[in-house]
Amino acid sequence: IASKIAVVRGDFRQEEILKQWDIVLGGSEKIFDALKLKVKCSSGTYMRSLADRMGKDAGTGGFALSIKRNKIFLV
């Protein structure tokens, strides 16, 4: 997680996010299940909200660790 946050440039609350992860992990390494998805959606879709909703529906919690836009479809 720290290595992914380290590549983010600009002021996007990186230090605050790392502190929150430290609280979640409790200072130790934990293993999390991961799901990789390919989603075809409109430009108004919020992927982080989708990840959160899927986690809630599964009863486990969820978040988007990495989001990559491959295409923009013009209508």
N, CA, C and O atoms as a GROMACS GRO file, in nm:
protein
  300
    1ILE      N    1   0.083  -0.119   0.000
    1ILE     CA    2   0.000   0.000   0.000
    1ILE      C    3   0.087   0.124   0.000
    1ILE      O    4   0.062   0.219  -0.075
    2ALA      N    5   0.190   0.124   0.084
    2ALA     CA    6   0.278   0.240   0.093
    2ALA      C    7   0.349   0.266  -0.040
    2ALA      O    8   0.368   0.381  -0.078
    3SER      N    9   0.387   0.160  -0.111
    3SER     CA   10   0.456   0.180  -0.239
    3SER      C   11   0.363   0.240  -0.344
    3SER      O   12   0.406   0.321  -0.426
    4LYS      N   13   0.235   0.202  -0.341
    4LYS     CA   14   0.139   0.261  -0.435
    4LYS      C   15   0.113   0.408  -0.401
    4LYS      O   16   0.102   0.491  -0.492
    5ILE      N   17   0.104   0.440  -0.274
    5ILE     CA   18   0.080   0.578  -0.232
    5ILE      C   19   0.202   0.665  -0.264
    5ILE      O   20   0.187   0.783  -0.293
    6ALA      N   21   0.321   0.608  -0.257
    6ALA     CA   22   0.444   0.683  -0.281
    6ALA      C   23   0.454   0.736  -0.424
    6ALA      O   24   0.522   0.837  -0.446
    7VAL      N   25   0.390   0.672  -0.519
    7VAL     CA   26   0.400   0.718  -0.658
    7VAL      C   27   0.301   0.831  -0.690
    7VAL      O   28   0.309   0.891  -0.797
    8VAL      N   29   0.209   0.860  -0.599
    8VAL     CA   30   0.111   0.966  -0.621
    8VAL      C   31   0.180   1.100  -0.602
    8VAL      O   32   0.245   1.124  -0.500
    9ARG      N   33   0.166   1.188  -0.698
    9ARG     CA   34   0.227   1.321  -0.692
    9ARG      C   35   0.121   1.424  -0.659
    9ARG      O   36   0.005   1.409  -0.697
   10GLY      N   37   0.160   1.527  -0.588
   10GLY     CA   38   0.067   1.632  -0.550
   10GLY      C   39   0.019   1.611  -0.408
   10GLY      O   40   0.056   1.513  -0.343
   11ASP      N   41  -0.062   1.702  -0.361
   11ASP     CA   42  -0.113   1.696  -0.224
   11ASP      C   43  -0.246   1.624  -0.224
   11ASP      O   44  -0.351   1.687  -0.243
   12PHE      N   45  -0.244   1.493  -0.201
   12PHE     CA   46  -0.364   1.412  -0.197
   12PHE      C   47  -0.376   1.340  -0.064
   12PHE      O   48  -0.425   1.227  -0.058
   13ARG      N   49  -0.332   1.406   0.045
   13ARG     CA   50  -0.346   1.353   0.181
   13ARG      C   51  -0.272   1.221   0.200
   13ARG      O   52  -0.319   1.135   0.276
   14GLN      N   53  -0.158   1.203   0.133
   14GLN     CA   54  -0.085   1.077   0.142
   14GLN      C   55  -0.047   1.042   0.286
   14GLN      O   56  -0.062   0.927   0.328
   15GLU      N   57   0.001   1.140   0.362
   15GLU     CA   58   0.042   1.111   0.500
   15GLU      C   59  -0.078   1.068   0.584
   15GLU      O   60  -0.068   0.973   0.662
   16GLU      N   61  -0.190   1.136   0.568
   16GLU     CA   62  -0.311   1.101   0.642
   16GLU      C   63  -0.358   0.960   0.606
   16GLU      O   64  -0.398   0.883   0.694
   17ILE      N   65  -0.352   0.927   0.479
   17ILE     CA   66  -0.394   0.794   0.433
   17ILE      C   67  -0.303   0.686   0.492
   17ILE      O   68  -0.352   0.582   0.537
   18LEU      N   69  -0.173   0.709   0.491
   18LEU     CA   70  -0.079   0.611   0.548
   18LEU      C   71  -0.104   0.592   0.697
   18LEU      O   72  -0.095   0.479   0.747
   19LYS      N   73  -0.136   0.699   0.769
   19LYS     CA   74  -0.167   0.687   0.912
   19LYS      C   75  -0.292   0.603   0.933
   19LYS      O   76  -0.298   0.520   1.024
   20GLN      N   77  -0.393   0.624   0.849
   20GLN     CA   78  -0.516   0.545   0.860
   20GLN      C   79  -0.490   0.398   0.832
   20GLN      O   80  -0.545   0.311   0.901
   21TRP      N   81  -0.406   0.368   0.732
   21TRP     CA   82  -0.372   0.228   0.704
   21TRP      C   83  -0.298   0.166   0.821
   21TRP      O   84  -0.317   0.049   0.852
   22ASP      N   85  -0.213   0.245   0.885
   22ASP     CA   86  -0.140   0.193   1.001
   22ASP      C   87  -0.237   0.154   1.113
   22ASP      O   88  -0.217   0.055   1.183
   23ILE      N   89  -0.343   0.233   1.128
   23ILE     CA   90  -0.445   0.202   1.228
   23ILE      C   91  -0.518   0.073   1.190
   23ILE      O   92  -0.540  -0.014   1.273
   24VAL      N   93  -0.557   0.062   1.063
   24VAL     CA   94  -0.630  -0.057   1.015
   24VAL      C   95  -0.546  -0.183   1.031
   24VAL      O   96  -0.595  -0.286   1.076
   25LEU      N   97  -0.420  -0.173   0.994
   25LEU     CA   98  -0.333  -0.291   0.999
   25LEU      C   99  -0.280  -0.318   1.139
   25LEU      O  100  -0.230  -0.428   1.166
   26GLY      N  101  -0.289  -0.222   1.227
   26GLY     CA  102  -0.242  -0.242   1.364
   26GLY      C  103  -0.093  -0.266   1.374
   26GLY      O  104  -0.048  -0.333   1.467
   27GLY      N  105  -0.017  -0.213   1.280
   27GLY     CA  106   0.128  -0.227   1.285
   27GLY      C  107   0.179  -0.364   1.241
   27GLY      O  108   0.299  -0.389   1.248
   28SER      N  109   0.090  -0.452   1.195
   28SER     CA  110   0.135  -0.584   1.149
   28SER      C  111   0.082  -0.611   1.009
   28SER      O  112  -0.012  -0.546   0.963
   29GLU      N  113   0.144  -0.704   0.944
   29GLU     CA  114   0.097  -0.741   0.810
   29GLU      C  115  -0.024  -0.831   0.822
   29GLU      O  116  -0.029  -0.922   0.904
   30LYS      N  117  -0.122  -0.805   0.738
   30LYS     CA  118  -0.241  -0.888   0.733
   30LYS      C  119  -0.263  -0.929   0.588
   30LYS      O  120  -0.219  -0.861   0.495
   31ILE      N  121  -0.331  -1.037   0.572
   31ILE     CA  122  -0.362  -1.085   0.437
   31ILE      C  123  -0.508  -1.053   0.406
   31ILE      O  124  -0.598  -1.082   0.486
   32PHE      N  125  -0.530  -0.992   0.291
   32PHE     CA  126  -0.664  -0.957   0.247
   32PHE      C  127  -0.694  -1.029   0.117
   32PHE      O  128  -0.606  -1.048   0.034
   33ASP      N  129  -0.818  -1.070   0.101
   33ASP     CA  130  -0.861  -1.123  -0.028
   33ASP      C  131  -0.872  -1.007  -0.126
   33ASP      O  132  -0.908  -0.896  -0.087
   34ALA      N  133  -0.841  -1.034  -0.252
   34ALA     CA  134  -0.848  -0.930  -0.354
   34ALA      C  135  -0.930  -0.980  -0.472
   34ALA      O  136  -0.934  -1.100  -0.500
   35LEU      N  137  -0.993  -0.887  -0.538
   35LEU     CA  138  -1.074  -0.916  -0.655
   35LEU      C  139  -1.033  -0.819  -0.764
   35LEU      O  140  -1.030  -0.698  -0.741
   36LYS      N  141  -1.002  -0.870  -0.881
   36LYS     CA  142  -0.966  -0.786  -0.993
   36LYS      C  143  -1.083  -0.788  -1.091
   36LYS      O  144  -1.128  -0.894  -1.134
   37LEU      N  145  -1.132  -0.669  -1.124
   37LEU     CA  146  -1.248  -0.656  -1.212
   37LEU      C  147  -1.217  -0.573  -1.334
   37LEU      O  148  -1.132  -0.484  -1.331
   38LYS      N  149  -1.287  -0.602  -1.441
   38LYS     CA  150  -1.287  -0.517  -1.558
   38LYS      C  151  -1.432  -0.470  -1.574
   38LYS      O  152  -1.522  -0.552  -1.590
   39VAL      N  153  -1.454  -0.340  -1.569
   39VAL     CA  154  -1.588  -0.283  -1.570
   39VAL      C  155  -1.604  -0.193  -1.692
   39VAL      O  156  -1.520  -0.107  -1.718
   40LYS      N  157  -1.711  -0.212  -1.766
   40LYS     CA  158  -1.746  -0.123  -1.876
   40LYS      C  159  -1.862  -0.038  -1.826
   40LYS      O  160  -1.970  -0.088  -1.797
   41CYS      N  161  -1.838   0.094  -1.815
   41CYS     CA  162  -1.938   0.181  -1.753
   41CYS      C  163  -1.931   0.321  -1.815
   41CYS      O  164  -1.842   0.353  -1.894
   42SER      N  165  -2.027   0.403  -1.776
   42SER     CA  166  -2.030   0.542  -1.823
   42SER      C  167  -1.930   0.624  -1.742
   42SER      O  168  -1.880   0.579  -1.639
   43SER      N  169  -1.902   0.744  -1.789
   43SER     CA  170  -1.803   0.830  -1.724
   43SER      C  171  -1.850   0.879  -1.587
   43SER      O  172  -1.768   0.925  -1.508
   44GLY      N  173  -1.977   0.869  -1.556
   44GLY     CA  174  -2.028   0.915  -1.427
   44GLY      C  175  -2.023   0.810  -1.318
   44GLY      O  176  -2.070   0.835  -1.206
   45THR      N  177  -1.967   0.693  -1.347
   45THR     CA  178  -1.963   0.584  -1.248
   45THR      C  179  -1.844   0.604  -1.154
   45THR      O  180  -1.732   0.629  -1.200
   46TYR      N  181  -1.868   0.592  -1.026
   46TYR     CA  182  -1.763   0.606  -0.926
   46TYR      C  183  -1.715   0.468  -0.884
   46TYR      O  184  -1.785   0.396  -0.813
   47MET      N  185  -1.596   0.432  -0.928
   47MET     CA  186  -1.542   0.298  -0.902
   47MET      C  187  -1.519   0.274  -0.753
   47MET      O  188  -1.541   0.164  -0.705
   48ARG      N  189  -1.475   0.375  -0.681
   48ARG     CA  190  -1.452   0.356  -0.537
   48ARG      C  191  -1.584   0.329  -0.465
   48ARG      O  192  -1.589   0.249  -0.372
   49SER      N  193  -1.690   0.395  -0.508
   49SER     CA  194  -1.822   0.368  -0.449
   49SER      C  195  -1.869   0.228  -0.484
   49SER      O  196  -1.931   0.161  -0.401
   50LEU      N  197  -1.840   0.183  -0.605
   50LEU     CA  198  -1.875   0.048  -0.646
   50LEU      C  199  -1.802  -0.055  -0.559
   50LEU      O  200  -1.862  -0.153  -0.514
   51ALA      N  201  -1.673  -0.033  -0.536
   51ALA     CA  202  -1.595  -0.124  -0.452
   51ALA      C  203  -1.649  -0.127  -0.309
   51ALA      O  204  -1.660  -0.234  -0.248
   52ASP      N  205  -1.683  -0.010  -0.256
   52ASP     CA  206  -1.738  -0.002  -0.122
   52ASP      C  207  -1.871  -0.077  -0.114
   52ASP      O  208  -1.895  -0.151  -0.018
   53ARG      N  209  -1.956  -0.057  -0.213
   53ARG     CA  210  -2.087  -0.123  -0.213
   53ARG      C  211  -2.074  -0.275  -0.224
   53ARG      O  212  -2.145  -0.349  -0.155
   54MET      N  213  -1.984  -0.321  -0.309
   54MET     CA  214  -1.963  -0.464  -0.324
   54MET      C  215  -1.915  -0.526  -0.193
   54MET      O  216  -1.958  -0.635  -0.156
   55GLY      N  217  -1.826  -0.456  -0.124
   55GLY     CA  218  -1.777  -0.505   0.004
   55GLY      C  219  -1.887  -0.511   0.108
   55GLY      O  220  -1.895  -0.607   0.185
   56LYS      N  221  -1.973  -0.410   0.110
   56LYS     CA  222  -2.086  -0.410   0.204
   56LYS      C  223  -2.181  -0.524   0.173
   56LYS      O  224  -2.230  -0.592   0.263
   57ASP      N  225  -2.209  -0.545   0.043
   57ASP     CA  226  -2.298  -0.654   0.004
   57ASP      C  227  -2.241  -0.790   0.041
   57ASP      O  228  -2.315  -0.883   0.073
   58ALA      N  229  -2.109  -0.802   0.036
   58ALA     CA  230  -2.043  -0.929   0.072
   58ALA      C  231  -2.027  -0.943   0.223
   58ALA      O  232  -1.992  -1.050   0.272
   59GLY      N  233  -2.052  -0.835   0.296
   59GLY     CA  234  -2.039  -0.839   0.441
   59GLY      C  235  -1.897  -0.833   0.490
   59GLY      O  236  -1.868  -0.870   0.604
   60THR      N  237  -1.805  -0.785   0.405
   60THR     CA  238  -1.664  -0.784   0.443
   60THR      C  239  -1.602  -0.646   0.442
   60THR      O  240  -1.497  -0.626   0.504
   61GLY      N  241  -1.661  -0.552   0.374
   61GLY     CA  242  -1.598  -0.422   0.349
   61GLY      C  243  -1.517  -0.430   0.222
   61GLY      O  244  -1.472  -0.538   0.184
   62GLY      N  245  -1.499  -0.320   0.156
   62GLY     CA  246  -1.425  -0.320   0.031
   62GLY      C  247  -1.372  -0.182  -0.003
   62GLY      O  248  -1.425  -0.081   0.043
   63PHE      N  249  -1.268  -0.179  -0.083
   63PHE     CA  250  -1.210  -0.052  -0.128
   63PHE      C  251  -1.140  -0.076  -0.261
   63PHE      O  252  -1.110  -0.190  -0.297
   64ALA      N  253  -1.113   0.031  -0.333
   64ALA     CA  254  -1.041   0.023  -0.460
   64ALA      C  255  -0.896   0.060  -0.436
   64ALA      O  256  -0.866   0.174  -0.399
   65LEU      N  257  -0.808  -0.034  -0.455
   65LEU     CA  258  -0.665  -0.008  -0.434
   65LEU      C  259  -0.603   0.054  -0.558
   65LEU      O  260  -0.510   0.134  -0.548
   66SER      N  261  -0.653   0.017  -0.674
   66SER     CA  262  -0.598   0.070  -0.799
   66SER      C  263  -0.710   0.079  -0.901
   66SER      O  264  -0.788  -0.015  -0.919
   67ILE      N  265  -0.719   0.193  -0.968
   67ILE     CA  266  -0.819   0.213  -1.073
   67ILE      C  267  -0.745   0.259  -1.198
   67ILE      O  268  -0.664   0.351  -1.194
   68LYS      N  269  -0.774   0.193  -1.308
   68LYS     CA  270  -0.709   0.228  -1.435
   68LYS      C  271  -0.816   0.244  -1.542
   68LYS      O  272  -0.894   0.151  -1.567
   69ARG      N  273  -0.821   0.361  -1.605
   69ARG     CA  274  -0.915   0.384  -1.714
   69ARG      C  275  -0.847   0.344  -1.845
   69ARG      O  276  -0.740   0.395  -1.878
   70ASN      N  277  -0.910   0.251  -1.918
   70ASN     CA  278  -0.852   0.203  -2.042
   70ASN      C  279  -0.904   0.276  -2.165
   70ASN      O  280  -0.830   0.297  -2.261
   71LYS      N  281  -1.030   0.313  -2.162
   71LYS     CA  282  -1.092   0.377  -2.279
   71LYS      C  283  -1.195   0.478  -2.235
   71LYS      O  284  -1.251   0.469  -2.125
   72ILE      N  285  -1.219   0.573  -2.322
   72ILE     CA  286  -1.329   0.665  -2.305
   72ILE      C  287  -1.420   0.646  -2.426
   72ILE      O  288  -1.376   0.662  -2.540
   73PHE      N  289  -1.544   0.612  -2.400
   73PHE     CA  290  -1.639   0.591  -2.509
   73PHE      C  291  -1.718   0.718  -2.532
   73PHE      O  292  -1.777   0.774  -2.440
   74LEU      N  293  -1.718   0.765  -2.655
   74LEU     CA  294  -1.796   0.883  -2.690
   74LEU      C  295  -1.930   0.839  -2.746
   74LEU      O  296  -1.937   0.750  -2.831
   75VAL      N  297  -2.034   0.903  -2.698
   75VAL     CA  298  -2.169   0.867  -2.744
   75VAL      C  299  -2.220   0.971  -2.839
   75VAL      O  300  -2.332   0.960  -2.888
   0.00000   0.00000   0.00000
